[in-house]
Amino acid sequence: MGGRRLGDQTKQALATASSNLSPITMKFLANIWTILSNLVAQRQDDLPDATNGCRLDIIIVGGGMGGLSASIQCALSGHHVTVIEAARELAETGAGIQVTPNAAKLLKRWGLSESFWSSAARPSSMNFRRYSDGTILFREQDYGPGLKRKYGSETLNISRVDVQKGLYDRAKELGVEFHFGTKVVEIDMDGGRVKSAAGLEFKGDLVIGADGIWSRCREVLLGKEDHPEATGDLVYRIIINAEDVPAGELRDKITNPELNIWFGPDCHAVSYSIRSGTALGLGLVRPDDLPPGVSKKEGSAEEMRELFRNWDPILARFLDHVKVVETWKLMHRQEVETWINDKGNFVLIGDASHPMIPYLAQGANSAIEDGATIGLILGKITSKSQLPQALQMFQTMRKARGEAVARESLKMRTFYHMRDGPEQQERDSLLEKYSDSKRTIEEKFPLSWVCPIFQPWLFGYDANIEVEKAIESSPFA
């Protein structure tokens, strides 16, 4: 499976089976064959032409942000793409995410539907607050519009499932083949073969492992078991609909597209409008108390409210409207030496290669960058023999950056979670000194979101430009 056309083996199998059929049945099957062949050929004709005359069969294991993004850009580069996903359907997982300019510019180029763009909220300001009373420690009044002016693309606060649906719909338009409810149990890395629990086999010129933090593909590449490690934190992820809170201050907070982050002892909280300002996404991070081996479970809304009872009264009032909540263990992984196999036909992307905690909101954005980069590079090859060189270029471009963002996200955990005391007071004093552009930040700043060195490096990244520079510097032989 995973090929582009009904092949000779299929024809031979049908011919053998037809030897015992009646003429009427054979005529019926012949008509069905003609219809199927025409449909497959028509779909193939609708696919974008490979820019350099080399069309690959690409198998992507995992239909999350990275896998969907890779499927789109690989299809746009003219390749035939099959996505294998264990889940039976795209489902609501987590709450919302922030799509920052480094990824939003890619989504715009991919031509996602108008319904995708209308489902997002655009953050106006960004506020970092003290946990106990909501005092603003640092405000970026012109946050969203300012980023658009600097980096040429807007910033979106959006439901995770809305992003997945937007990517999936576009991938389907481009002819990407999807197999949901298909759990991968065997991977022949060098042979480019993948087998499902139901016995389905897929073969491609390239296998992309995009199967997330619990990646089976990663273990195959490393040749050993490799479980993610607990960070010591867990998160409550919540969506509150505006219609479920009374009119007045709380509902106004939902429709106002601010981004708020509260710093507290060993904890922090984030809120943002999503779904065009009709819902609020909330993330509450606290010390992890889930048993080893348990990554997600239903939580106690009452326990959550009690933990955050003495926080900003506005936040506590929102939590009074939460009836059901899930807890997610935040995990990370150690960096690995390589993301590609020796043969050069197997590669890891996204959380399978460089998972990161969400303290800079870059997990999805970085996975989207990965997907775009691998697809753009594969649009430059003129022969399958260049595939190893293409994957090496991908790793050179993406590994250092992905791992650097993951490390910076871990650093923010320490900055956010300071306990009350001299160090916390020094942090708050520094933030207040520069809040609302009272002073220009001219050197490295510990709050990475606004650091004049880190922010341009993070948000100003353009995968298309970086690939063109890499190809110009090291053209494929």
C-alpha positions, -999 to +999 in steps of 0.1 A: +000+000+000+011+036-003+017+034-040+003+059-065-015+036-090-032+002-091-002-019-100+006-051-118+003-072-087-032-060-081-041-067-118-027-102-116-046-110-084-079-098-099-072-118-130-066-150-110-097-145-089-118-138-120-111-172-136-140-188-116-165-159-121-194-157-144-192-134-175-218-110-160-197-107-128-165-103-148-181-075-168-193-058-136-158-061-121-142-047-153-165-017-150-155-012-114-118-015-124-122+012-150-139+035-126-113+030-099-084+034-123-098+066-136-104+080-101-068+072-091-054+087-123-076+118-118-064+122-082-028+118-094-033+145-121-047+168-094-015+166-074+011+194-078+038+185-102+072+177-087+093+208-093+124+188-104+108+157-119+115+134-089+083+121-072+088+102-040+064+079-021+065+093+014+051+075+045+045+097+075+039+080+109+017+104+129-010+129+121-002+156+146+011+191+139+044+179+124+030+151+104+002+172+089+026+200+081+051+177+065+023+161+044+012+195+031+046+207+021+057+174+007+025+173-014+030+208-026+065+197-036+049+171-059+054+140-038+028+113-030+022+112+007+005+087+030-002+095+067-007+067+092-023+078+125-032+056+154-062+077+166-095+070+149-102+106+142-089+141+148-101+147+183-101+176+208-069+172+228-055+199+251-070+234+248-055+262+227-021+270+213-004+302+202+007+302+165+036+327+164+049+345+132+076+318+125+048+293+118+018+315+109+036+327+077+039+291+066+002+284+072-006+315+051+015+302+022-001+268+024-035+284+017-055+271+047-092+278+045-109+310+055-127+291+083-094+284+098-083+320+100-117+331+112-116+306+141-085+323+156-082+353+180-054+378+175-038+388+208-035+425+214-014+428+245+006+404+266+006+407+304+029+389+329+012+391+363+019+383+399+000+353+410-015+366+443-033+397+431-029+399+393-006+429+395+010+434+360+048+430+363+054+434+326+031+445+298+037+444+260+009+467+251+013+463+213+022+426+214+003+410+184+003+440+160+040+448+170+051+412+161+033+415+127+051+447+119+085+432+129+082+398+114+056+402+086+031+377+100+003+378+126+001+358+158-029+336+165-045+322+196-065+292+185-079+259+195-054+230+189-081+210+171-089+239+148-053+240+137-053+202+132-085+204+112-072+233+091-041+214+082-060+181+076-085+198+052-057+213+032-037+181+031-068+162+018-073+189-009-037+182-020-043+145-024-027+132+008-038+097+017-048+092+054-052+060+074-068+067+108-072+040+135-040+024+122-015+016+149+021+009+137+036-022+152+066-029+129+090-006+112+117-017+087+137+015+088+161+008+060+136-010+038+111+019+041+083-005+053+057+000+080+032-026+092+001-019+112-015-040+140-042-051+115-016-064+091-016-036+066+018-029+050+030+004+036+062+010+017+078+043+007+110+058-005+111+078+028+096+073+062+090+104+084+086+096+121+062+123+134+046+101+161+051+125+191+066+124+225+060+086+229+076+079+195+079+043+184+099+056+154+125+071+177+130+038+195+135+021+161+161+047+151+180+044+184+177+006+185+165+006+221+136+015+244+136+052+250+109+066+272+103+103+278+112+117+312+090+136+336+098+172+341+082+174+375+053+195+363+018+187+351-008+209+334-046+213+335-058+222+300-092+239+299-116+256+275-143+279+289-171+290+265-182+327+269-218+316+270-211+295+301-201+325+322-224+354+332-223+386+312-200+412+327-164+412+338-157+375+332-172+374+297-154+406+288-121+389+297-129+362+272-138+385+243-108+408+250-079+391+231-052+396+257-026+370+266-021+367+303+006+347+322+007+345+360+040+337+377+037+318+410+056+296+434+063+263+416+033+271+393+021+293+366-011+300+346-018+311+311-051+325+296-060+336+260-090+341+239-097+315+211-125+308+186-129+344+175-132+355+211-161+332+220-140+309+243-111+311+268-081+287+268-066+281+302-034+263+311-025+258+348+008+243+356+016+228+390+039+202+405+033+167+391+018+141+414+007+115+388+021+080+393+050+068+372+038+056+338+006+076+339+008+105+314-028+117+314-058+112+336-090+129+347-084+154+374-104+168+403-119+202+395-123+208+432-087+200+439-076+224+411-097+252+425-082+247+460-047+248+446-053+281+429-077+295+455-053+322+467-044+334+432-057+364+413-094+366+421-103+368+384-085+335+377-102+319+407-136+330+395-130+315+361-121+282+377-155+282+395-170+275+361-149+244+354-167+211+360-145+186+343-107+187+339-079+165+327-043+165+339-013+160+316+022+151+327+047+174+310+075+153+296+108+159+278+136+139+263+174+140+262+189+152+230+201+124+206+231+123+183+211+120+151+175+122+137+182+102+105+193+067+097+226+057+080+208+048+048+192+082+045+156+072+041+142+076+076+139+109+097+123+121+129+105+154+132+086+174+158+081+159+193+096+126+181+130+144+178+129+175+200+100+176+224+096+208+245+076+219+274+051+247+265+066+276+284+075+294+252+044+280+232+068+266+206+060+229+205+035+232+177+053+260+160+086+242+159+069+210+145+053+231+117+087+245+109+101+210+107+073+199+084+078+228+061+115+224+060+116+187+051+090+193+024+107+222+009+141+204+008+124+174-009+111+197-035+146+205-046+159+170-053+161+157-089+169+120-081+161+095-053+198+091-049+199+126-034+176+116-006+204+110+020+219+144+012+185+160+016+179+145+050+214+155+061+206+191+050+173+189+070+192+177+101+218+204+098+192+231+095+168+219+122+185+200+149+205+228+165+175+251+163+149+227+177+171+217+206+179+253+214+142+262+216+136+232+238+164+242+262+152+278+263+117+266+272+131+247+301+149+278+313+116+296+314+103+271+339+128+284+365+120+320+356+082+315+359+082+294+391+103+313+416+091+311+451+085+343+471+117+358+483+147+379+472+152+362+438+115+366+430+116+403+441+146+409+419+129+393+389+097+414+395+116+446+399+135+440+366+103+433+347+085+464+361+115+486+351+109+477+314+071+472+313+051+492+287+084+502+270+094+525+299+130+516+288+143+500+257+157+465+262+190+466+245+208+435+257+200+398+265+170+397+287+159+368+309+123+369+297+128+352+263+095+364+249+108+399+246+146+394+246+160+416+217+184+388+209+162+357+212+129+370+199+141+379+164+159+346+161+127+328+171+099+347+155+119+360+125+127+326+112+114+318+077+117+282+066+114+291+029+142+315+030+164+292+051+160+264+026+168+286-003+200+297+015+210+261+023+204+250-013+224+279-027+253+271-003+252+233-008+234+224-040+225+187-045+250+168-066 
